[in-house]
Amino acid sequence: MGKTISFVKGRGHISHNNRDFISNNVVPERTNWNRTYVKESIETAYDTCFGQALNDYNARQKRKDRQKHDYITEIRNSKNKEKVFYENVVQIGSKNDTAVADKNGCMTEEAVKAAKVLEKYAQTFQERNPTLYLFNCVLHMDEATPHLHMDYIPVAHGYKSGMETRNSLTKALQQMGFDKAKSRNENETVAWQKREREYLTELCREQGIEIDVLGVSRDNLTLPEYKAAMRKVESLEERADKIKENNMEQSHENIQLKVEVRKLNADVEQLEERAVELAGQIELLETKEKEQQERIDKYGIRADGIDKISKEVSAEVKNVKAAATPVKSIFGGEEYVKVKKSEWSRIVATFEKALTRNKLLDKYEAKIAELEKTVDYLKTRVEKFTNRIKEMKKFLTEKDLLHEFLNLTRKPEQETMQERIDRKNAEVRARNEQAYQNGRRKREIYEQNI
């Protein structure tokens, strides 16, 4: 039984093709079996293909606002459905008849033959397709079946207005000799793909690989019957390619979603740590606020004690006035007061006490105001982080990824986020309480020594 040739459109994930990250369907131990034939950045490739045409176009413009400076972005935003680049995935056989490795992990003979075909195809692609600039081409041998990822830019010449050389797949194929489209199923791309399949079939035969066209044989068929069968085969091949393309797109979407889940996992870890940190800071500030309030209460400067203090001050002022005796100067001018030495000492002590209370009041009022602002700020930050976590959970629920996300972020022996925050808060409270008790003992010792 022969094998099939798969020649489908790819999604163009260059980072996946070049193994900048490893997806779940890749066997890392076989990545060194991969072969890279061409590897060039898209920016360098565009400069090679269109740099001169872009410079010539800009040189003809008398107004600077008509010049072009980013042709890649222009193509990306094009309304003519051009793509920045195109990709085809070329595969010989399937995992059932052309598996890369056997059960012992060794490369199979069928995979070796397929790799030779694909390598010859890749090495002759540019010569065979001069208007399709190949800038990235990789043979993957670390997945189930050997296959090529071929990324190319169509380069069409001869435009009379605008840039002389442009990105256009239709015109690039026409300039290679393919007729203009007659219908949806008879166009330049279909004709080009048919030619490439035929060339691949020749290469397979050189390696002794038999190719089946979906199991159709001409035996016992008349020429009209055979042509009808081939038309049906071509239709089935097109449907099969679309199914493979859709499967590939779904696979890449799953890979991207898993990468996104990993990133969200890292974000949640950071948010959890930040939430615990902020909760600890709020706990510490609340403890400090409590400590400051106790100090205020101790020195009798609470709001509900102001009247009592005022009465005490008024009585003290009367006593001071009573202790002072006015004395007129023999030289005239301002009067003096005479105070007993014992009364003078009491007056000075009272003044020192009042001055001390005023300074403490000013200091602690400013400190309390500052702490209140900090607490409000931290509470706002915690609220923002909480909302961010809710948004992430909502996103994961909408994408039906919450279950998978929880499996990735939580192991049976791990704490939940709430348990972790509670444990951290308990640790912070214990440390703050210990610090508070130590500070209280130090104040008591200090006050005893005054």
C-alpha positions in Angstrom: 0.0 0.0 0.0 1.3 3.4 -0.9 1.7 6.6 1.1 0.1 10.0 0.8 1.7 13.4 0.3 0.4 16.2 2.6 0.9 19.8 1.3 -1.1 22.1 3.5 -1.0 25.7 4.6 0.6 26.4 8.0 -0.1 29.0 10.6 3.4 30.4 10.4 4.5 30.1 14.0 8.2 30.9 13.4 9.1 30.5 17.1 7.5 27.1 17.2 9.2 26.1 13.9 12.7 27.2 15.2 12.0 25.6 18.6 12.3 28.8 20.6 9.8 27.0 22.8 9.0 23.3 23.1 5.3 22.3 22.8 3.8 19.1 24.2 3.8 17.2 20.9 7.6 17.5 20.6 10.1 14.9 21.9 13.0 17.1 23.2 15.5 14.2 23.0 15.1 14.1 19.2 15.3 17.9 18.6 18.9 17.6 17.6 17.7 15.4 14.6 16.0 18.5 13.1 17.6 20.3 10.2 17.5 24.0 9.4 18.1 24.9 5.8 17.2 28.6 5.9 16.9 30.9 8.9 16.5 34.6 8.4 14.5 37.2 10.3 11.4 38.6 8.6 12.8 42.1 8.8 16.0 41.1 7.0 14.1 39.2 4.4 11.8 42.2 3.7 14.9 44.4 3.3 16.4 42.0 0.8 13.2 41.6 -1.2 11.8 45.2 -1.1 14.5 47.4 0.3 15.7 48.8 -3.0 12.2 49.3 -4.4 11.2 51.1 -1.2 14.2 53.4 -1.4 13.5 54.1 -5.1 9.9 54.9 -4.3 10.7 57.3 -1.5 13.4 59.0 -3.6 10.6 59.9 -6.2 8.4 61.5 -3.6 8.6 65.3 -3.2 6.4 65.2 -0.1 7.8 63.4 3.0 4.3 62.5 4.2 3.9 60.2 1.1 7.1 58.2 1.9 6.9 54.7 3.2 9.0 53.6 6.1 7.5 50.3 7.3 6.4 48.0 4.5 5.8 45.1 6.8 3.2 47.0 8.8 1.6 48.2 5.5 1.2 44.6 4.3 -0.1 43.5 7.8 -2.8 46.2 7.6 -3.6 45.7 3.9 -7.2 45.4 2.8 -6.2 43.3 -0.2 -5.8 40.2 2.0 -2.0 39.9 1.5 -0.1 38.2 4.2 3.3 39.2 5.5 4.5 35.7 4.6 3.0 32.3 3.8 3.8 28.9 5.1 3.4 25.4 3.7 3.8 22.2 5.7 5.0 19.3 3.6 4.8 15.7 4.9 5.3 12.3 3.4 3.2 9.5 4.9 1.6 9.4 8.3 2.6 8.3 11.8 1.2 4.9 11.0 3.5 4.2 8.0 6.3 6.7 8.4 6.9 7.2 12.1 10.1 9.0 13.0 11.3 6.6 15.7 10.6 3.0 16.6 9.8 1.6 20.0 13.5 1.7 20.9 13.8 5.4 20.1 15.9 4.8 16.9 15.1 6.5 13.6 13.1 4.2 11.2 14.2 3.4 7.6 10.9 4.9 6.4 11.7 8.2 8.2 15.2 8.2 6.7 13.7 7.9 3.2 11.1 10.6 3.8 13.8 12.9 5.2 15.9 12.5 2.0 12.8 13.4 -0.1 12.0 16.5 2.0 15.6 17.6 2.1 15.9 17.4 -1.7 12.6 19.3 -2.0 13.7 22.1 0.4 17.1 22.5 -1.3 15.5 22.9 -4.8 12.5 25.0 -3.7 14.1 28.4 -4.3 15.5 27.5 -7.8 12.1 26.1 -8.7 10.2 29.1 -7.3 12.3 32.2 -8.0 9.5 34.6 -7.0 8.8 33.0 -3.7 11.6 34.1 -1.3 12.3 31.3 1.2 13.4 32.9 4.5 12.8 30.1 7.0 12.8 26.3 6.3 13.1 23.6 8.9 12.8 19.8 8.8 11.2 18.5 12.0 12.2 15.0 13.2 11.2 15.4 16.8 7.5 14.9 16.3 5.5 11.9 15.1 6.2 12.1 11.4 8.9 13.9 9.3 7.7 17.2 7.9 8.9 20.5 6.5 7.9 24.0 7.6 8.5 26.3 4.6 8.0 30.0 5.1 8.3 32.3 2.1 7.5 35.8 0.9 5.9 36.3 -2.6 7.9 38.9 -4.6 6.2 40.3 -7.7 8.0 42.8 -10.1 7.0 45.2 -12.7 4.4 47.5 -11.1 4.2 50.8 -13.0 2.9 52.9 -10.1 3.9 52.9 -6.5 6.6 50.5 -5.5 8.1 48.6 -8.5 8.4 45.4 -6.4 5.7 44.3 -4.0 4.2 41.5 -2.0 1.6 39.7 -4.1 1.2 35.9 -4.2 -1.2 35.9 -7.2 1.1 38.0 -9.4 4.3 36.2 -8.2 2.8 32.9 -9.3 1.7 34.4 -12.6 5.2 35.6 -13.2 6.3 31.9 -12.8 4.1 31.0 -15.7 0.8 29.9 -14.0 -2.4 31.1 -15.8 -4.8 33.6 -14.3 -7.6 32.1 -12.2 -10.7 30.9 -14.1 -12.7 29.8 -11.0 -12.3 29.1 -7.3 -10.9 25.7 -8.0 -8.9 26.7 -11.0 -6.5 29.4 -9.9 -2.8 30.1 -9.6 -2.4 28.6 -6.1 -4.2 25.3 -7.0 -2.0 24.9 -10.1 1.2 25.7 -8.2 0.3 23.2 -5.5 -0.5 20.5 -8.1 3.0 21.1 -9.7 4.7 20.8 -6.3 2.9 17.6 -5.5 3.9 16.1 -8.8 7.6 17.0 -8.1 7.3 15.5 -4.6 5.9 12.3 -6.1 8.9 12.1 -8.5 11.3 12.5 -5.5 9.4 9.8 -3.6 9.7 7.4 -6.5 13.5 8.0 -6.7 13.7 6.8 -3.0 11.4 3.8 -3.7 8.4 5.3 -1.9 5.1 4.4 -3.5 2.5 7.2 -3.5 -1.2 6.6 -3.5 -3.7 9.3 -4.5 -6.4 8.4 -1.9 -6.4 4.8 -3.1 -7.5 5.5 -6.7 -6.1 3.2 -9.5 -6.8 3.4 -13.3 -7.1 -0.4 -13.6 -10.4 -1.4 -15.3 -11.4 2.3 -15.8 -12.1 4.0 -19.0 -10.5 7.4 -19.7 -13.7 9.4 -18.9 -14.2 7.3 -15.7 -10.6 7.8 -14.7 -10.9 11.6 -15.2 -14.1 11.7 -13.2 -12.4 9.7 -10.5 -9.4 12.0 -10.5 -11.7 15.0 -10.2 -13.3 13.4 -7.2 -9.9 12.6 -5.8 -8.7 16.1 -6.2 -11.9 17.3 -4.3 -11.2 14.8 -1.6 -7.6 15.8 -1.4 -8.6 19.4 -1.0 -11.0 18.5 1.8 -8.4 16.3 3.5 -5.9 19.2 3.3 -8.4 21.6 4.8 -9.1 19.1 7.6 -5.3 18.7 8.3 -4.9 22.5 8.2 -7.8 22.9 10.7 -6.3 20.3 12.9 -2.9 22.0 12.7 -4.5 25.4 13.6 -6.3 23.8 16.5 -3.1 22.3 17.7 -1.3 25.6 17.5 -4.2 27.3 19.3 -3.9 24.8 22.1 -0.2 25.4 22.3 -0.7 29.1 22.5 -3.4 28.7 25.2 -1.1 26.5 27.3 1.6 29.1 27.0 -0.9 31.8 28.0 -2.0 29.6 31.0 1.6 29.3 32.1 2.0 33.1 31.9 -1.3 33.6 33.9 0.0 31.1 36.4 3.2 33.1 36.9 1.1 36.3 37.2 -1.2 34.8 39.8 1.9 33.6 41.8 3.2 37.2 41.8 -0.2 38.6 42.7 -0.5 36.1 45.6 2.9 37.1 46.9 2.1 40.8 46.5 -1.3 40.3 48.2 0.4 38.6 51.2 3.0 41.3 51.3 0.4 44.1 51.3 -1.7 42.3 53.8 1.3 42.1 56.1 2.1 45.7 55.6 -1.5 46.7 56.5 -1.3 44.5 59.6 1.9 46.1 60.6 0.5 49.6 60.0 -2.6 48.8 62.0 -0.4 47.5 64.8 1.7 50.8 64.7 -1.6 52.8 64.7 -2.8 50.9 67.7 0.6 51.6 69.4 0.4 55.3 68.6 -3.2 55.5 69.9 -2.1 53.9 73.2 0.7 56.5 73.5 -1.8 59.2 72.9 -4.2 57.7 75.5 -1.3 57.4 77.9 -0.4 61.1 77.7 -4.0 62.2 77.9 -4.3 63.9 74.6 -7.4 62.1 73.2 -10.2 64.3 71.9 -12.5 63.3 74.8 -9.9 64.5 77.3 -9.4 68.0 75.9 -12.0 69.6 78.2 -10.4 68.1 81.3 -7.0 69.2 80.2 -8.3 72.7 79.6 -9.7 72.9 83.1 -6.5 71.7 84.6 -4.5 74.2 82.6 -6.8 77.1 83.7 -6.4 76.1 87.4 -2.6 75.9 86.9 -2.6 79.4 85.3 -4.5 80.8 88.3 -2.0 79.3 90.7 0.9 80.7 88.8 -0.7 84.2 88.7 -1.4 84.0 92.5 2.2 83.0 93.2 3.5 86.1 91.4 3.6 89.5 93.2 3.8 92.7 90.9 6.8 95.0 91.6 7.1 98.5 90.3 10.5 99.6 89.1 12.0 102.7 90.8 13.1 103.8 87.4 9.7 103.6 85.9 8.8 101.7 82.8 7.6 98.0 82.6 6.5 96.3 85.8 8.2 93.1 87.2 6.8 90.2 89.2 8.4 88.6 92.3 8.0 84.9 92.7 9.2 82.6 95.6 11.9 80.2 94.6 9.8 77.2 95.5 6.9 78.5 93.3 9.4 79.3 90.5 10.5 75.7 90.4 6.9 74.5 90.2 6.2 77.0 87.4 9.2 75.8 85.4 8.2 72.1 85.8 4.7 72.9 84.7 6.0 74.8 81.6 8.3 71.8 80.7 5.4 69.4 81.0 3.1 71.5 78.8 5.8 72.1 76.2 6.5 68.3 76.1 2.8 67.5 75.7 2.5 70.1 72.8 5.4 68.7 71.0 4.2 65.1 71.4 0.8 66.1 70.2 2.2 67.8 67.0 4.4 64.8 66.3 1.9 62.1 66.8 -0.9 63.9 64.9 1.4 64.2 61.9 2.5 60.6 62.2 -1.1 59.4 62.5 -2.2 61.4 59.4 0.8 59.9 57.5 -0.1 56.3 58.6 -3.7 56.8 57.7 -2.7 57.8 54.2 -0.4 54.8 53.8 -3.1 52.4 55.1 -5.6 53.8 52.6 -3.1 53.5 49.7 -2.3 49.9 50.6 -6.0 49.0 50.9 -6.5 50.4 47.4 -3.6 48.3 46.1 -5.0 45.1 47.7 -8.4 45.9 46.2 -6.8 46.3 42.7 -4.9 43.0 43.0 -8.0 41.3 44.2 -9.9 42.6 41.1 -7.1 41.5 38.9 -7.3 38.0 40.2 -11.1 37.9 39.7 -10.6 39.1 36.1 -8.1 36.3 35.5 -10.5 33.7 36.9 -13.3 35.1 34.8 -11.0 34.9 31.6 -10.0 31.3 32.4 -13.7 30.3 33.0 -14.8 31.9 29.7 -12.0 30.0 27.9 -12.9 26.8 29.7 -9.4 26.6 31.1 -10.1 27.0 34.8 -9.9 23.3 35.5 -6.6 22.9 33.6 -5.3 26.1 35.2 -6.0 24.8 38.7 -4.3 21.5 37.9 -1.2 23.4 36.8 -1.2 25.7 39.8 -2.2 23.4 42.6 -0.9 20.1 43.8 -2.6 18.0 46.5 0.0 18.9 49.1 0.0 22.6 48.3 -2.0 25.3 50.1 -4.8 27.3 48.5 -4.2 31.0 48.0 -6.5 31.9 50.9 -4.7 29.4 53.2 -1.4 30.8 52.1 -2.5 34.4 52.8 -3.9 33.4 56.2 -0.7 31.6 57.2 1.4 34.6 56.1 -0.9 37.0 58.0 -0.6 34.9 61.1 3.2 35.0 60.8 3.1 38.7 60.3 0.8 39.2 63.3 3.0 37.1 65.5 6.1 39.1 64.5 4.3 42.4 65.0 3.0 41.4 68.4 6.5 40.4 69.5 7.9 43.7 68.2 5.0 45.6 70.0 5.7 43.8 73.3 9.5 44.5 73.0 8.8 48.2 72.3 6.4 48.4 75.2 9.0 46.9 77.6 11.6 49.4 76.4 9.2 52.3 76.9 8.4 51.2 80.4 12.1 50.9 81.3 12.7 54.3 79.7 9.9 56.0 81.7 11.1 54.4 84.9 14.5 56.0 84.4 13.1 59.5 83.7 
